[in-house]
Amino acid sequence: MIKLQFLGQSYYRNNPEIETEISEQTARFRGNSYSIRRPVKVSKSELGFKKYRGVFYNH
């Protein structure tokens, strides 16, 4: 759990761990190559509605 602060208001954010696997694709950033990681299983809650400042929206 991470404690964050915005405009003097503190709040906690709990980010779930997502299991990933290395794909066959590679990318390059500033001369360094790395493998792209993809989620093993995507849950519906990760694809559904998001909440920002108390307002729900669909991404």
C-alpha distance matrix in Angstrom:
0.0 3.8 6.7 9.7 13.3 16.2 19.7 18.8 16.3 12.8 10.2 6.5 5.7 4.5 6.9 9.1 11.0 14.5 17.5 19.9 23.4 25.6 28.3 31.8 31.2 30.7 30.1 31.1 29.5 31.4 33.5 30.9 30.8 27.8 27.3 25.6 22.9 22.9 20.7 22.5 21.9 20.8 19.9 21.4 18.2 17.4 20.9 21.3 20.7 18.0 17.3 17.7 18.3 19.0 21.5 21.4 23.0 23.9 23.1
3.8 0.0 3.8 6.3 10.0 13.1 16.6 15.8 13.8 10.4 8.4 5.5 5.2 6.3 8.1 11.2 12.9 16.1 19.2 21.1 24.5 26.2 28.7 32.1 31.1 30.3 29.1 29.8 27.8 29.4 31.8 29.4 29.8 27.1 27.1 25.4 23.1 23.4 21.8 24.1 23.7 22.3 21.7 23.0 19.7 18.4 21.6 22.0 21.0 17.9 16.8 16.4 16.8 18.2 20.7 21.0 22.5 23.7 22.7
6.7 3.8 0.0 3.8 7.0 10.4 13.6 12.3 10.5 6.9 5.8 4.5 6.4 8.9 11.2 14.6 16.6 19.7 22.9 24.7 28.2 29.8 32.2 35.4 34.2 33.3 31.9 32.2 29.9 31.3 34.0 31.9 32.5 30.0 30.3 28.6 26.5 26.8 25.2 27.6 27.1 25.4 24.6 25.5 22.0 20.9 23.9 23.8 22.3 18.9 17.1 16.1 15.6 17.3 20.2 21.2 23.0 24.7 24.0
9.7 6.3 3.8 0.0 3.8 6.9 10.4 9.8 8.3 5.7 5.4 5.9 7.2 10.5 12.3 16.0 18.1 20.7 24.0 25.5 28.8 30.2 32.2 35.3 33.7 32.7 30.9 31.1 28.6 29.8 32.8 31.1 31.8 29.7 30.1 28.2 26.5 26.8 25.5 28.3 27.7 25.7 25.1 25.5 22.1 20.7 23.3 23.1 21.2 17.6 15.5 13.8 13.2 15.5 18.2 19.6 21.1 23.1 22.2
13.3 10.0 7.0 3.8 0.0 3.8 6.7 6.1 5.4 4.3 6.2 8.5 10.3 13.9 15.7 19.4 21.7 24.1 27.6 28.8 32.2 33.4 35.2 38.2 36.4 35.2 33.2 33.2 30.4 31.4 34.6 33.1 34.2 32.3 32.9 31.0 29.5 29.8 28.7 31.6 30.9 28.6 27.9 28.0 24.5 23.3 25.4 24.9 22.6 18.9 16.4 14.0 12.5 15.2 17.9 20.0 21.7 24.0 23.4
16.2 13.1 10.4 6.9 3.8 0.0 3.8 5.4 5.3 6.6 8.2 11.0 12.3 16.0 17.5 21.2 23.6 25.6 29.2 30.2 33.5 34.6 36.1 38.9 36.8 35.7 33.5 33.4 30.6 31.5 34.9 33.8 34.9 33.2 33.8 31.7 30.5 30.6 29.6 32.7 31.9 29.2 28.5 28.2 24.8 23.5 25.2 24.4 21.8 18.1 15.3 12.3 10.4 13.6 16.0 18.4 19.9 22.6 22.0
19.7 16.6 13.6 10.4 6.7 3.8 0.0 3.8 5.6 8.4 11.0 14.2 15.8 19.6 21.2 25.0 27.4 29.4 33.0 34.0 37.2 38.2 39.6 42.4 40.1 39.0 36.5 36.3 33.3 34.0 37.5 36.7 37.9 36.4 37.2 35.1 34.1 34.2 33.3 36.4 35.5 32.8 32.0 31.4 28.0 26.9 28.3 27.3 24.4 20.8 17.7 14.5 11.9 15.0 17.4 20.3 21.9 24.9 24.6
18.8 15.8 12.3 9.8 6.1 5.4 3.8 0.0 3.8 6.4 9.8 13.2 15.6 19.3 21.5 25.1 27.6 30.0 33.6 34.9 38.2 39.3 41.1 44.0 41.9 40.7 38.4 38.2 35.2 35.9 39.3 38.2 39.5 37.8 38.6 36.7 35.4 35.6 34.5 37.4 36.5 34.0 33.1 32.7 29.1 28.2 30.0 29.0 26.2 22.6 19.5 16.6 13.9 16.5 19.4 22.3 24.3 27.2 27.0
16.3 13.8 10.5 8.3 5.4 5.3 5.6 3.8 0.0 3.8 6.6 10.3 12.9 16.5 18.9 22.5 25.2 27.7 31.3 32.9 36.4 37.8 39.6 42.7 40.8 39.9 37.9 38.0 35.3 36.4 39.6 38.3 39.3 37.3 37.7 35.6 34.0 33.9 32.4 35.1 34.0 31.4 30.2 29.7 26.1 25.5 27.4 26.2 23.3 19.9 16.6 14.2 11.4 13.5 16.7 19.5 21.8 24.8 24.9
12.8 10.4 6.9 5.7 4.3 6.6 8.4 6.4 3.8 0.0 3.8 7.0 10.1 13.5 16.2 19.7 22.3 25.1 28.6 30.4 33.9 35.5 37.4 40.6 39.1 38.2 36.4 36.6 34.1 35.2 38.3 36.7 37.5 35.3 35.6 33.6 31.8 31.8 30.2 32.7 31.7 29.4 28.2 28.2 24.5 23.9 26.2 25.3 22.8 19.4 16.5 14.6 12.5 14.3 17.7 19.9 22.2 24.8 24.7
10.2 8.4 5.8 5.4 6.2 8.2 11.0 9.8 6.6 3.8 0.0 3.8 6.7 10.1 13.0 16.3 19.2 21.9 25.5 27.5 31.1 32.9 34.9 38.2 36.9 36.3 34.8 35.4 33.1 34.6 37.5 35.7 36.1 33.7 33.6 31.4 29.3 29.0 27.2 29.5 28.3 26.0 24.7 24.6 20.9 20.5 23.0 22.0 19.7 16.4 13.7 12.6 11.1 12.4 15.7 17.3 19.8 22.1 22.2
6.5 5.5 4.5 5.9 8.5 11.0 14.2 13.2 10.3 7.0 3.8 0.0 3.8 6.6 9.8 12.9 15.8 18.7 22.2 24.4 28.0 30.0 32.2 35.6 34.5 34.1 32.9 33.7 31.7 33.4 36.1 33.9 34.1 31.4 31.2 29.0 26.7 26.4 24.3 26.5 25.4 23.4 22.1 22.5 18.8 18.3 21.3 20.7 18.9 15.8 13.8 13.5 13.0 13.8 16.9 17.8 20.0 21.8 21.6
5.7 5.2 6.4 7.2 10.3 12.3 15.8 15.6 12.9 10.1 6.7 3.8 0.0 3.8 6.2 9.6 12.6 15.2 18.8 20.9 24.5 26.6 28.6 32.1 31.0 30.7 29.6 30.7 28.9 30.9 33.5 31.3 31.2 28.4 27.9 25.6 23.2 22.7 20.6 22.9 21.8 19.7 18.6 19.2 15.7 14.8 17.8 17.6 16.2 13.2 11.9 12.0 12.7 13.5 15.9 16.1 17.8 19.1 18.6
4.5 6.3 8.9 10.5 13.9 16.0 19.6 19.3 16.5 13.5 10.1 6.6 3.8 0.0 3.8 6.4 9.4 12.4 15.8 18.3 22.1 24.5 26.7 30.3 29.6 29.6 29.0 30.3 29.0 31.3 33.5 30.9 30.5 27.4 26.5 24.2 21.4 20.7 18.3 20.2 19.0 17.4 16.2 17.3 13.9 13.2 16.7 16.8 16.2 13.7 13.3 14.4 15.5 15.8 17.9 17.3 18.8 19.6 19.0
6.9 8.1 11.2 12.3 15.7 17.5 21.2 21.5 18.9 16.2 13.0 9.8 6.2 3.8 0.0 3.8 6.5 9.0 12.6 14.8 18.5 20.8 22.9 26.5 25.8 25.9 25.4 26.9 25.8 28.3 30.4 27.8 27.1 23.9 22.9 20.5 17.7 17.0 14.6 16.7 15.9 14.3 13.7 15.2 12.3 10.7 14.3 15.2 15.2 12.9 13.4 14.6 16.6 17.1 18.5 17.4 18.2 18.3 17.1
9.1 11.2 14.6 16.0 19.4 21.2 25.0 25.1 22.5 19.7 16.3 12.9 9.6 6.4 3.8 0.0 3.8 6.3 9.7 12.5 16.2 19.0 21.2 24.9 24.7 25.2 25.3 27.3 26.6 29.4 31.1 28.2 27.1 23.7 22.1 19.7 16.4 15.3 12.5 13.9 12.9 11.8 11.1 13.3 10.9 9.7 13.5 14.7 15.6 14.2 15.4 17.2 19.5 19.5 20.6 18.9 19.5 19.0 17.9
11.0 12.9 16.6 18.1 21.7 23.6 27.4 27.6 25.2 22.3 19.2 15.8 12.6 9.4 6.5 3.8 0.0 3.8 6.5 9.4 13.0 15.8 18.4 22.1 22.2 22.6 23.0 25.0 24.7 27.6 28.9 25.7 24.4 20.8 19.2 17.1 13.7 13.0 10.4 11.6 11.5 11.4 11.8 14.8 13.1 11.4 14.9 17.0 18.3 17.0 18.6 20.3 22.7 23.0 23.9 22.1 22.3 21.4 19.8
14.5 16.1 19.7 20.7 24.1 25.6 29.4 30.0 27.7 25.1 21.9 18.7 15.2 12.4 9.0 6.3 3.8 0.0 3.8 6.2 10.0 13.0 15.1 18.9 19.1 19.9 20.6 23.1 23.2 26.4 27.5 24.4 22.6 19.0 16.8 14.4 10.8 9.5 6.6 8.0 8.2 8.3 9.7 12.9 12.2 9.9 13.0 15.7 17.7 16.9 19.1 21.0 23.9 24.2 24.5 22.2 21.8 20.3 18.5
17.5 19.2 22.9 24.0 27.6 29.2 33.0 33.6 31.3 28.6 25.5 22.2 18.8 15.8 12.6 9.7 6.5 3.8 0.0 3.8 7.1 10.5 13.0 16.7 17.6 18.7 20.1 22.7 23.4 26.6 27.2 23.9 21.7 18.0 15.4 13.4 9.6 8.5 5.8 5.8 7.3 9.1 11.2 14.8 14.8 12.8 15.4 18.4 20.8 20.3 22.8 24.7 27.6 27.9 28.1 25.7 25.1 23.2 21.3
19.9 21.1 24.7 25.5 28.8 30.2 34.0 34.9 32.9 30.4 27.5 24.4 20.9 18.3 14.8 12.5 9.4 6.2 3.8 0.0 3.8 6.9 9.2 13.0 13.8 15.0 16.5 19.3 20.4 23.7 24.0 20.8 18.3 14.6 11.7 9.8 6.0 5.3 4.2 5.1 8.1 9.9 12.9 16.3 16.7 14.1 16.1 19.5 22.0 21.5 24.2 25.8 28.9 29.5 29.4 27.0 25.9 23.8 21.3
23.4 24.5 28.2 28.8 32.2 33.5 37.2 38.2 36.4 33.9 31.1 28.0 24.5 22.1 18.5 16.2 13.0 10.0 7.1 3.8 0.0 3.8 6.3 9.9 11.4 12.9 15.2 18.2 19.9 23.2 23.0 19.7 16.8 13.1 9.8 8.6 5.4 5.5 6.4 6.2 9.9 12.3 15.6 18.9 19.9 17.3 18.8 22.3 25.1 24.8 27.6 29.1 32.3 33.0 32.8 30.2 28.9 26.5 23.9
25.6 26.2 29.8 30.2 33.4 34.6 38.2 39.3 37.8 35.5 32.9 30.0 26.6 24.5 20.8 19.0 15.8 13.0 10.5 6.9 3.8 0.0 3.8 6.8 8.3 9.4 12.0 15.0 17.1 20.4 19.8 16.5 13.4 9.9 6.4 6.0 4.5 6.4 8.9 9.5 13.2 15.1 18.7 21.7 22.7 19.8 20.9 24.6 27.2 26.7 29.5 30.7 34.0 35.0 34.6 32.2 30.6 28.2 25.2
28.3 28.7 32.2 32.2 35.2 36.1 39.6 41.1 39.6 37.4 34.9 32.2 28.6 26.7 22.9 21.2 18.4 15.1 13.0 9.2 6.3 3.8 0.0 3.8 5.4 7.9 10.9 14.4 16.9 20.5 19.7 16.9 13.5 10.5 6.7 5.7 5.7 6.5 9.7 10.3 13.7 15.4 19.1 21.8 23.2 20.2 20.7 24.5 27.2 27.1 30.1 31.3 34.8 35.8 34.9 32.4 30.4 27.7 24.6
31.8 32.1 35.4 35.3 38.2 38.9 42.4 44.0 42.7 40.6 38.2 35.6 32.1 30.3 26.5 24.9 22.1 18.9 16.7 13.0 9.9 6.8 3.8 0.0 3.8 6.6 10.2 13.6 16.7 20.0 18.7 16.3 12.6 10.5 7.2 7.4 9.0 10.1 13.4 13.9 17.2 18.8 22.6 25.1 26.7 23.6 23.8 27.6 30.3 30.2 33.3 34.3 37.8 38.9 38.0 35.5 33.2 30.4 27.2
31.2 31.1 34.2 33.7 36.4 36.8 40.1 41.9 40.8 39.1 36.9 34.5 31.0 29.6 25.8 24.7 22.2 19.1 17.6 13.8 11.4 8.3 5.4 3.8 0.0 3.8 6.9 10.5 13.6 17.0 16.1 14.0 10.4 8.8 6.1 5.7 8.6 9.9 13.7 15.1 18.1 19.0 22.8 24.9 26.3 23.0 22.9 26.6 29.1 28.7 31.7 32.4 35.9 37.3 36.2 33.8 31.4 28.7 25.3
30.7 30.3 33.3 32.7 35.2 35.7 39.0 40.7 39.9 38.2 36.3 34.1 30.7 29.6 25.9 25.2 22.6 19.9 18.7 15.0 12.9 9.4 7.9 6.6 3.8 0.0 3.8 7.0 10.3 13.5 12.4 10.3 6.7 5.6 4.4 5.6 9.2 11.7 15.4 17.3 20.4 21.1 24.8 27.0 27.9 24.4 24.6 28.2 30.3 29.5 32.2 32.5 35.8 37.5 36.6 34.6 32.3 29.9 26.4
30.1 29.1 31.9 30.9 33.2 33.5 36.5 38.4 37.9 36.4 34.8 32.9 29.6 29.0 25.4 25.3 23.0 20.6 20.1 16.5 15.2 12.0 10.9 10.2 6.9 3.8 0.0 3.8 6.8 10.2 9.8 8.3 5.6 5.5 6.3 6.8 10.5 13.0 16.7 19.2 21.9 22.1 25.6 27.5 28.0 24.4 24.5 28.0 29.7 28.5 31.0 30.9 34.0 36.0 35.1 33.4 31.1 29.0 25.3
31.1 29.8 32.2 31.1 33.2 33.4 36.3 38.2 38.0 36.6 35.4 33.7 30.7 30.3 26.9 27.3 25.0 23.1 22.7 19.3 18.2 15.0 14.4 13.6 10.5 7.0 3.8 0.0 3.8 6.7 6.1 5.4 4.3 6.3 8.8 10.0 13.5 16.3 19.8 22.5 25.2 25.3 28.6 30.5 30.7 27.0 27.2 30.5 31.9 30.4 32.5 32.0 34.9 37.3 36.5 35.2 32.9 31.1 27.3
29.5 27.8 29.9 28.6 30.4 30.6 33.3 35.2 35.3 34.1 33.1 31.7 28.9 29.0 25.8 26.6 24.7 23.2 23.4 20.4 19.9 17.1 16.9 16.7 13.6 10.3 6.8 3.8 0.0 3.8 5.4 5.3 6.5 8.1 11.1 11.8 14.8 17.7 20.9 23.9 26.4 26.1 29.2 30.9 30.6 26.8 27.3 30.4 31.3 29.4 31.2 30.3 32.9 35.5 35.0 34.0 31.8 30.5 26.7
31.4 29.4 31.3 29.8 31.4 31.5 34.0 35.9 36.4 35.2 34.6 33.4 30.9 31.3 28.3 29.4 27.6 26.4 26.6 23.7 23.2 20.4 20.5 20.0 17.0 13.5 10.2 6.7 3.8 0.0 3.8 5.6 8.5 10.9 14.3 15.4 18.4 21.4 24.5 27.5 30.0 29.7 32.7 34.4 33.9 30.1 30.7 33.6 34.3 32.2 33.7 32.4 34.8 37.6 37.2 36.5 34.5 33.4 29.7
33.5 31.8 34.0 32.8 34.6 34.9 37.5 39.3 39.6 38.3 37.5 36.1 33.5 33.5 30.4 31.1 28.9 27.5 27.2 24.0 23.0 19.8 19.7 18.7 16.1 12.4 9.8 6.1 5.4 3.8 0.0 3.8 6.6 9.9 13.4 15.4 18.6 21.8 25.1 27.8 30.6 30.7 33.9 35.9 35.7 31.9 32.5 35.6 36.7 34.7 36.4 35.5 38.0 40.7 40.3 39.3 37.2 35.8 32.1
30.9 29.4 31.9 31.1 33.1 33.8 36.7 38.2 38.3 36.7 35.7 33.9 31.3 30.9 27.8 28.2 25.7 24.4 23.9 20.8 19.7 16.5 16.9 16.3 14.0 10.3 8.3 5.4 5.3 5.6 3.8 0.0 3.8 6.6 10.4 12.7 15.6 19.0 22.2 24.7 27.7 28.1 31.3 33.5 33.4 29.7 30.5 33.8 35.0 33.1 34.9 34.2 36.8 39.3 39.0 37.9 36.0 34.6 30.9
30.8 29.8 32.5 31.8 34.2 34.9 37.9 39.5 39.3 37.5 36.1 34.1 31.2 30.5 27.1 27.1 24.4 22.6 21.7 18.3 16.8 13.4 13.5 12.6 10.4 6.7 5.6 4.3 6.5 8.5 6.6 3.8 0.0 3.8 7.1 9.7 12.9 16.3 19.7 21.9 25.1 25.7 29.1 31.4 31.6 28.0 28.7 32.1 33.7 32.2 34.3 34.0 36.9 39.1 38.7 37.2 35.2 33.4 29.7
27.8 27.1 30.0 29.7 32.3 33.2 36.4 37.8 37.3 35.3 33.7 31.4 28.4 27.4 23.9 23.7 20.8 19.0 18.0 14.6 13.1 9.9 10.5 10.5 8.8 5.6 5.5 6.3 8.1 10.9 9.9 6.6 3.8 0.0 3.8 6.6 9.3 12.9 16.2 18.3 21.5 22.3 25.7 28.2 28.4 24.8 25.8 29.3 31.0 29.6 31.8 31.8 34.7 36.7 36.4 34.7 32.9 31.0 27.5
27.3 27.1 30.3 30.1 32.9 33.8 37.2 38.6 37.7 35.6 33.6 31.2 27.9 26.5 22.9 22.1 19.2 16.8 15.4 11.7 9.8 6.4 6.7 7.2 6.1 4.4 6.3 8.8 11.1 14.3 13.4 10.4 7.1 3.8 0.0 3.8 6.4 9.7 13.2 15.0 18.3 19.4 22.9 25.5 26.1 22.7 23.5 27.2 29.2 28.2 30.7 31.2 34.3 36.0 35.5 33.5 31.6 29.5 26.0
25.6 25.4 28.6 28.2 31.0 31.7 35.1 36.7 35.6 33.6 31.4 29.0 25.6 24.2 20.5 19.7 17.1 14.4 13.4 9.8 8.6 6.0 5.7 7.4 5.7 5.6 6.8 10.0 11.8 15.4 15.4 12.7 9.7 6.6 3.8 0.0 3.8 6.6 10.2 12.6 15.5 16.1 19.7 22.1 22.7 19.2 19.9 23.5 25.6 24.8 27.5 28.1 31.3 32.8 32.2 30.1 28.0 25.8 22.4
22.9 23.1 26.5 26.5 29.5 30.5 34.1 35.4 34.0 31.8 29.3 26.7 23.2 21.4 17.7 16.4 13.7 10.8 9.6 6.0 5.4 4.5 5.7 9.0 8.6 9.2 10.5 13.5 14.8 18.4 18.6 15.6 12.9 9.3 6.4 3.8 0.0 3.8 6.9 9.2 12.2 13.1 16.6 19.3 19.9 16.6 17.7 21.3 23.6 22.8 25.6 26.5 29.8 31.0 30.5 28.3 26.6 24.4 21.2
22.9 23.4 26.8 26.8 29.8 30.6 34.2 35.6 33.9 31.8 29.0 26.4 22.7 20.7 17.0 15.3 13.0 9.5 8.5 5.3 5.5 6.4 6.5 10.1 9.9 11.7 13.0 16.3 17.7 21.4 21.8 19.0 16.3 12.9 9.7 6.6 3.8 0.0 3.8 6.4 8.9 9.7 13.3 16.0 17.0 13.8 14.7 18.4 21.0 20.7 23.8 25.2 28.6 29.4 28.7 26.1 24.4 21.8 18.9
20.7 21.8 25.2 25.5 28.7 29.6 33.3 34.5 32.4 30.2 27.2 24.3 20.6 18.3 14.6 12.5 10.4 6.6 5.8 4.2 6.4 8.9 9.7 13.4 13.7 15.4 16.7 19.8 20.9 24.5 25.1 22.2 19.7 16.2 13.2 10.2 6.9 3.8 0.0 3.8 5.6 6.4 9.9 12.9 13.8 11.1 12.4 16.0 18.8 18.7 21.8 23.6 27.0 27.4 26.9 24.1 22.7 20.3 17.9
22.5 24.1 27.6 28.3 31.6 32.7 36.4 37.4 35.1 32.7 29.5 26.5 22.9 20.2 16.7 13.9 11.6 8.0 5.8 5.1 6.2 9.5 10.3 13.9 15.1 17.3 19.2 22.5 23.9 27.5 27.8 24.7 21.9 18.3 15.0 12.6 9.2 6.4 3.8 0.0 3.8 6.8 10.0 13.3 14.8 12.9 14.2 17.6 20.7 21.1 24.2 26.4 29.8 29.8 29.3 26.4 25.1 22.5 20.5
21.9 23.7 27.1 27.7 30.9 31.9 35.5 36.5 34.0 31.7 28.3 25.4 21.8 19.0 15.9 12.9 11.5 8.2 7.3 8.1 9.9 13.2 13.7 17.2 18.1 20.4 21.9 25.2 26.4 30.0 30.6 27.7 25.1 21.5 18.3 15.5 12.2 8.9 5.6 3.8 0.0 3.8 6.4 9.8 11.6 10.3 11.6 14.6 17.9 18.8 22.0 24.6 27.9 27.5 26.9 23.8 22.7 20.1 18.5
20.8 22.3 25.4 25.7 28.6 29.2 32.8 34.0 31.4 29.4 26.0 23.4 19.7 17.4 14.3 11.8 11.4 8.3 9.1 9.9 12.3 15.1 15.4 18.8 19.0 21.1 22.1 25.3 26.1 29.7 30.7 28.1 25.7 22.3 19.4 16.1 13.1 9.7 6.4 6.8 3.8 0.0 3.8 6.7 8.4 6.8 7.8 10.9 14.2 15.2 18.5 21.1 24.6 24.2 23.3 20.1 18.9 16.3 14.8
19.9 21.7 24.6 25.1 27.9 28.5 32.0 33.1 30.2 28.2 24.7 22.1 18.6 16.2 13.7 11.1 11.8 9.7 11.2 12.9 15.6 18.7 19.1 22.6 22.8 24.8 25.6 28.6 29.2 32.7 33.9 31.3 29.1 25.7 22.9 19.7 16.6 13.3 9.9 10.0 6.4 3.8 0.0 3.8 5.4 5.5 7.0 9.0 12.2 13.6 16.7 19.8 23.1 22.1 21.4 18.1 17.4 15.1 14.5
21.4 23.0 25.5 25.5 28.0 28.2 31.4 32.7 29.7 28.2 24.6 22.5 19.2 17.3 15.2 13.3 14.8 12.9 14.8 16.3 18.9 21.7 21.8 25.1 24.9 27.0 27.5 30.5 30.9 34.4 35.9 33.5 31.4 28.2 25.5 22.1 19.3 16.0 12.9 13.3 9.8 6.7 3.8 0.0 3.8 5.3 5.1 6.0 9.4 11.7 14.9 18.3 21.5 20.2 19.1 15.5 14.7 12.2 12.3
18.2 19.7 22.0 22.1 24.5 24.8 28.0 29.1 26.1 24.5 20.9 18.8 15.7 13.9 12.3 10.9 13.1 12.2 14.8 16.7 19.9 22.7 23.2 26.7 26.3 27.9 28.0 30.7 30.6 33.9 35.7 33.4 31.6 28.4 26.1 22.7 19.9 17.0 13.8 14.8 11.6 8.4 5.4 3.8 0.0 3.8 5.4 5.1 7.5 8.9 11.8 15.2 18.3 17.0 16.3 13.0 12.9 11.2 11.6
17.4 18.4 20.9 20.7 23.3 23.5 26.9 28.2 25.5 23.9 20.5 18.3 14.8 13.2 10.7 9.7 11.4 9.9 12.8 14.1 17.3 19.8 20.2 23.6 23.0 24.4 24.4 27.0 26.8 30.1 31.9 29.7 28.0 24.8 22.7 19.2 16.6 13.8 11.1 12.9 10.3 6.8 5.5 5.3 3.8 0.0 3.8 5.7 8.1 8.5 11.7 14.5 17.9 17.4 16.6 13.6 12.8 10.8 9.9
20.9 21.6 23.9 23.3 25.4 25.2 28.3 30.0 27.4 26.2 23.0 21.3 17.8 16.7 14.3 13.5 14.9 13.0 15.4 16.1 18.8 20.9 20.7 23.8 22.9 24.6 24.5 27.2 27.3 30.7 32.5 30.5 28.7 25.8 23.5 19.9 17.7 14.7 12.4 14.2 11.6 7.8 7.0 5.1 5.4 3.8 0.0 3.8 7.0 8.5 12.3 15.0 18.6 18.0 16.4 13.0 11.3 8.5 7.6
21.3 22.0 23.8 23.1 24.9 24.4 27.3 29.0 26.2 25.3 22.0 20.7 17.6 16.8 15.2 14.7 17.0 15.7 18.4 19.5 22.3 24.6 24.5 27.6 26.6 28.2 28.0 30.5 30.4 33.6 35.6 33.8 32.1 29.3 27.2 23.5 21.3 18.4 16.0 17.6 14.6 10.9 9.0 6.0 5.1 5.7 3.8 0.0 3.8 6.6 10.1 13.3 16.7 15.5 13.7 10.0 8.8 6.3 7.2
20.7 21.0 22.3 21.2 22.6 21.8 24.4 26.2 23.3 22.8 19.7 18.9 16.2 16.2 15.2 15.6 18.3 17.7 20.8 22.0 25.1 27.2 27.2 30.3 29.1 30.3 29.7 31.9 31.3 34.3 36.7 35.0 33.7 31.0 29.2 25.6 23.6 21.0 18.8 20.7 17.9 14.2 12.2 9.4 7.5 8.1 7.0 3.8 0.0 3.8 6.8 10.1 13.2 11.9 9.9 6.3 5.5 4.5 6.6
18.0 17.9 18.9 17.6 18.9 18.1 20.8 22.6 19.9 19.4 16.4 15.8 13.2 13.7 12.9 14.2 17.0 16.9 20.3 21.5 24.8 26.7 27.1 30.2 28.7 29.5 28.5 30.4 29.4 32.2 34.7 33.1 32.2 29.6 28.2 24.8 22.8 20.7 18.7 21.1 18.8 15.2 13.6 11.7 8.9 8.5 8.5 6.6 3.8 0.0 3.8 6.7 10.2 9.6 8.2 5.5 5.4 6.0 6.8
17.3 16.8 17.1 15.5 16.4 15.3 17.7 19.5 16.6 16.5 13.7 13.8 11.9 13.3 13.4 15.4 18.6 19.1 22.8 24.2 27.6 29.5 30.1 33.3 31.7 32.2 31.0 32.5 31.2 33.7 36.4 34.9 34.3 31.8 30.7 27.5 25.6 23.8 21.8 24.2 22.0 18.5 16.7 14.9 11.8 11.7 12.3 10.1 6.8 3.8 0.0 3.8 6.6 5.9 5.4 4.3 6.2 8.6 9.8
17.7 16.4 16.1 13.8 14.0 12.3 14.5 16.6 14.2 14.6 12.6 13.5 12.0 14.4 14.6 17.2 20.3 21.0 24.7 25.8 29.1 30.7 31.3 34.3 32.4 32.5 30.9 32.0 30.3 32.4 35.5 34.2 34.0 31.8 31.2 28.1 26.5 25.2 23.6 26.4 24.6 21.1 19.8 18.3 15.2 14.5 15.0 13.3 10.1 6.7 3.8 0.0 3.8 5.4 5.3 6.4 7.8 10.7 11.1
18.3 16.8 15.6 13.2 12.5 10.4 11.9 13.9 11.4 12.5 11.1 13.0 12.7 15.5 16.6 19.5 22.7 23.9 27.6 28.9 32.3 34.0 34.8 37.8 35.9 35.8 34.0 34.9 32.9 34.8 38.0 36.8 36.9 34.7 34.3 31.3 29.8 28.6 27.0 29.8 27.9 24.6 23.1 21.5 18.3 17.9 18.6 16.7 13.2 10.2 6.6 3.8 0.0 3.8 5.6 8.5 10.6 14.0 14.8
19.0 18.2 17.3 15.5 15.2 13.6 15.0 16.5 13.5 14.3 12.4 13.8 13.5 15.8 17.1 19.5 23.0 24.2 27.9 29.5 33.0 35.0 35.8 38.9 37.3 37.5 36.0 37.3 35.5 37.6 40.7 39.3 39.1 36.7 36.0 32.8 31.0 29.4 27.4 29.8 27.5 24.2 22.1 20.2 17.0 17.4 18.0 15.5 11.9 9.6 5.9 5.4 3.8 0.0 3.8 6.6 9.8 13.3 15.0
21.5 20.7 20.2 18.2 17.9 16.0 17.4 19.4 16.7 17.7 15.7 16.9 15.9 17.9 18.5 20.6 23.9 24.5 28.1 29.4 32.8 34.6 34.9 38.0 36.2 36.6 35.1 36.5 35.0 37.2 40.3 39.0 38.7 36.4 35.5 32.2 30.5 28.7 26.9 29.3 26.9 23.3 21.4 19.1 16.3 16.6 16.4 13.7 9.9 8.2 5.4 5.3 5.6 3.8 0.0 3.8 6.6 10.3 12.4
21.4 21.0 21.2 19.6 20.0 18.4 20.3 22.3 19.5 19.9 17.3 17.8 16.1 17.3 17.4 18.9 22.1 22.2 25.7 27.0 30.2 32.2 32.4 35.5 33.8 34.6 33.4 35.2 34.0 36.5 39.3 37.9 37.2 34.7 33.5 30.1 28.3 26.1 24.1 26.4 23.8 20.1 18.1 15.5 13.0 13.6 13.0 10.0 6.3 5.5 4.3 6.4 8.5 6.6 3.8 0.0 3.8 7.0 9.7
23.0 22.5 23.0 21.1 21.7 19.9 21.9 24.3 21.8 22.2 19.8 20.0 17.8 18.8 18.2 19.5 22.3 21.8 25.1 25.9 28.9 30.6 30.4 33.2 31.4 32.3 31.1 32.9 31.8 34.5 37.2 36.0 35.2 32.9 31.6 28.0 26.6 24.4 22.7 25.1 22.7 18.9 17.4 14.7 12.9 12.8 11.3 8.8 5.5 5.4 6.2 7.8 10.6 9.8 6.6 3.8 0.0 3.8 6.4
23.9 23.7 24.7 23.1 24.0 22.6 24.9 27.2 24.8 24.8 22.1 21.8 19.1 19.6 18.3 19.0 21.4 20.3 23.2 23.8 26.5 28.2 27.7 30.4 28.7 29.9 29.0 31.1 30.5 33.4 35.8 34.6 33.4 31.0 29.5 25.8 24.4 21.8 20.3 22.5 20.1 16.3 15.1 12.2 11.2 10.8 8.5 6.3 4.5 6.0 8.6 10.7 14.0 13.3 10.3 7.0 3.8 0.0 3.8
23.1 22.7 24.0 22.2 23.4 22.0 24.6 27.0 24.9 24.7 22.2 21.6 18.6 19.0 17.1 17.9 19.8 18.5 21.3 21.3 23.9 25.2 24.6 27.2 25.3 26.4 25.3 27.3 26.7 29.7 32.1 30.9 29.7 27.5 26.0 22.4 21.2 18.9 17.9 20.5 18.5 14.8 14.5 12.3 11.6 9.9 7.6 7.2 6.6 6.8 9.8 11.1 14.8 15.0 12.4 9.7 6.4 3.8 0.0
